Amino acid sequence: MTPAHPEKWPVHVVRGGVDQQLLKDCRDLLAAAEESDGNPSISEQTLVTLRAGDSAAHSLLTLALYAPDEDSDPATGQDLAGFAVVVEEPDGSGILEIAVHPSYRNQGVADRLVGALVETRGLDGLKAWSHGNHEAAADLAARYGYAPVRELWKMRMTTAGADLPDAGLPDGVTLRAFVPGQDEEAWLAVNRAAFADHPEQGNLTRADLEARMAEDWFDPAGFLLAEDAGGRLLGFHWTKVHPQHGPHPAIGEVYVVGVAPEAQGMGLGKALTVAGIRHLQEQGLHAVMLYTDAENAPAVSLYRRLGFTRWDMDVMYGPVAAG
């Protein structure tokens, strides 16, 4: 492959939904990046939105940078070197995420994409995620006057020999698996109530839920629901299994744990967390990970007591206030 010159390459700009070829190219790039990094390059919600296109809740802007044939792999033809996605809310605020193919890193691809974004839309109202908080991302953010505004910790524990506490369910509460076609609306209601103040999780829609249920990783047996004797949903622990990527072995995830406001203070959150981890252990997984806001001291404390340690972090960048 000859030396790349992304500053000379045209940027393909798409407003709204992307076509199937670009979507495939984006997913192939993300798979290569995750195999290299062991870490997703963009958030799951952004990928869901990329597939769905515009909606009443948001608009989508995608910028794709393809390497010309002379710079790409002769065996595959033109390569998608990188892409940027902006998910914009009706009020003009939005989230920017960028993914760069491992073969084209440290060559100015992200700079080219951000420059094109400035020309196309500007940066007003945008914040940006850096998954893994790479030094190059921090440098790029600083050049545009952005600084960290939020940290999302990735925590990890090994399951071999894990000494989990005996966290029994409250009296009258039982666990069962999620039933597709039956439990969607009840789960959405509890999720909204449990995460009313959460910037992403509490806004999940039926379409978002169904998009996740359509993914290959979805397993209703690992979607645990806690209900009272009358069948009222009180909380849940949705687990996830990330398959092996290259040298990175499969790993379980405490995907999301939620407790209805009326059931908080009963110890249900801890019991659900432990039950989900045990379910993942039973799948033969040797490690479990989770995401939590660094400022959520009660959650960080609980996870540390269960044996989790900080492994990595994602950082959200926002514009530095003037003065």
Beta strands, then each sheet from edge to edge (+ up, - down):
strand 1: 11-15
strand 2: 59-67
strand 3: 79-88
strand 4: 94-100
strand 5: 126-131
strand 6: 146-158
strand 7: 174-177
strand 8: 223-227
strand 9: 233-242
strand 10: 251-259
strand 11: 287-293
strand 12: 309-319
sheet 1: 1+ 2- 3+ 4- 5- 12+ 6- 11+ 10+ 9- 8+ 7-
end
